[in-house]
Amino acid sequence: MSGTMSGHILLVEDDEALRRTLAAALGAAGYVVSTASFGAEALRLTAEDAFDTVLLDLGLPDMDGKEVLRTLRRQSEAPVIILSARGLEAEKIDALDLGADDYVEKPVGVGELLARLRAAQRGLERRFNQQTTFVAGPLKVSFAERRVWVMEEEMRMTPREFELLRILARHAGRPVTHRQIRTAIWGGEAEIDAQTVRVLVAQLRLKVEENPSSPRLVLTEPGVGYRLVTEPAGPG
């Protein structure tokens, strides 16, 4: 997707230079942008206005960005994209587990940020539509019937493979953490290691990917988990 976009964005970033740069780029792309440099200011703005998406830096001067996220998740369905400093992998995973929709690593590439915004907003539309069928490229999933098709050929799934596909599809376009996958499939108390999750993902890829060794649907988010893409890239 290209061209100008629309929507009201709240940019929460305490670095003045970065905040101005991103606000200008988002404005040029067609968004209306409000900005905040403090967590308390961001919460006041979100209480007063409805935003289509929130871009949230975790390293704020007055409060932990995760506390801002917790409050946002109680009062708004708007997608939240984390602006993450490199090396803060644990913080990033915690934010995703708390309900963030995605993350973009700093230094922020404007093109990537715009793509993530579009994906987050498409995901919100799907959640509001409450569709029982998910489609992405050659993949089609019927949640009600627990059936899966690839290139119109029905694929037999084990219960765990289907549950993995279900959680990835429910969060399509967004990263799903190892912890979220373990909880959804085995329960929160189960002692399941990352290798067990990787094996299950490999089994799923054998059934939904044209080339499982070079996946285009179920992508790995290094150190975080996995992402089911909504618009698979073409081969090559």
TAPE-V910797 format. One record per residue. SS is DSSP state (H for helix, E for strand, C for the rest). Layout:
BEGIN
SS / SS
END
This chain:
BEGIN
C / C / C / C / C / C / C / E / E / E / E / E / C / C / C / H / H / H / H / H / H / H / H / H / H / H / H / H / C / C / C / E / E / E / E / E / C / C / H / H / H / H / H / H / H / H / H / H / C / C / C / C / E / E / E / E / E / C / E / C / C / C / C / E / H / H / H / H / H / H / H / H / H / H / H / C / C / C / E / E / E / E / E / E / C / C / C / C / H / H / H / H / H / H / H / H / H / C / C / C / C / E / E / E / E / C / C / C / C / H / H / H / H / H / H / H / H / H / H / H / H / H / H / H / H / H / H / H / H / C / C / C / E / E / E / E / C / C / E / E / E / E / C / C / C / C / E / E / E / E / C / C / E / E / E / C / C / C / H / H / H / H / H / H / H / H / H / H / H / H / C / C / C / C / E / E / E / H / H / H / H / H / H / H / H / H / C / C / C / C / C / C / C / H / H / H / H / H / H / H / H / H / H / H / H / H / H / H / C / C / C / H / H / H / C / C / C / E / E / E / E / C / C / C / E / E / E / E / C / C / C / C / C / C / C / C
END
